[in-house]
Amino acid sequence: MALEYLAKQSMCLMLSMDEIIVNAPNEGERIDPGALFGSQGPFELEIGCGKGGFLLQRAQTHPEVRLLGIEWANKFFLYASDRMFRWKMENVRMMRTDASRFVRDHLPVNCLAALHVYHPDPWPKKRHHKRRLIQTSFADAAVSALLDGAVWLLQTDHAGYYEQMREVLDSHNALLKFDWGTGGWGDGPEWSGTNFEIKYRREGRSIYRAAYRVVK
Ligand SMILES: C[S@@+](CC[C@H](N)C(=O)[O-])C[C@H]1O[C@@H](n2cnc3c(N)ncnc32)[C@H](O)[C@@H]1O
């Protein structure tokens, strides 16, 4: 009887896949993070969450945080969404859309407590560099969406892309670089690594990281 009751209770708490997966906003629409999660709390975004390893770890260790994972590739999007469902994550929503447009056109001003960008596609060929996510116009849009005092964490295995990230973000007048792993951000017992990070560390590749605080 008690087991039946507990099972019913956990069923009630468990979100369906339809609730975890949220639609991309319509043209001209800005999201309402409170409405997206049905509750208020610090709102964080991970861009290009891939298989969702980081998202899951962050959501589990920080239940007070509301996390939106954005992923463009359908295969990874479905994999990560299913993972959040199986782990019964109440504080995660998943959206399949182009993150650069989403940040620019659909995030309200001053809504994000943290932005996570781990191993964004490096587009190594010079003629493709314009496709990289981290550009000045994207940094301006991201800073507008981030709250004063919010953090932006980035990680890549590509030295050339890291250089570009540093050039763009170090020179931004609303971003102040701080040491990765300080202030409770980045390394620490909670950091289990992103899926790509784990794979690349196994291969002995270097990982480059940067952390910024927003000062408005
Ligand atoms: C190299 S993977 C890294 C995945 C994950 N962050 C990790 O560290 O394991 C980059 C991911 O970003 C996604 N991606 C690239 N551009 C994107 C965009 N504009 N919007 C949303 N996702 C994007 C890709 O589909 C891919 O899954």
The ligand as a Gaussian input file, in Angstrom:
#p B3LYP/6-31G(d) Opt

LIG

0 1
 C       30.888000      19.864000     -30.076000
 S       29.273000      19.632000     -29.484000
 C       29.431000      19.904000     -27.711000
 C       28.309000      19.292000     -26.927000
 C       28.374000      19.537000     -25.400000
 N       28.347000      20.940000     -25.081000
 C       29.585000      18.896000     -24.798000
 O       30.514000      19.621000     -24.384000
 O       29.608000      17.659000     -24.723000
 C       28.493000      21.134000     -30.010000
 C       26.984000      21.042000     -29.964000
 O       26.416000      22.324000     -30.234000
 C       25.296000      22.163000     -31.097000
 N       25.113000      23.424000     -31.810000
 C       25.956000      23.983000     -32.686000
 N       25.491000      25.156000     -33.132000
 C       24.301000      25.344000     -32.496000
 C       23.326000      26.379000     -32.526000
 N       23.488000      27.452000     -33.300000
 N       22.249000      26.244000     -31.760000
 C       22.076000      25.157000     -30.971000
 N       22.965000      24.153000     -30.901000
 C       24.060000      24.244000     -31.643000
 C       25.690000      21.013000     -31.978000
 O       24.571000      20.382000     -32.560000
 C       26.447000      20.106000     -31.017000
 O       25.604000      19.150000     -30.404000

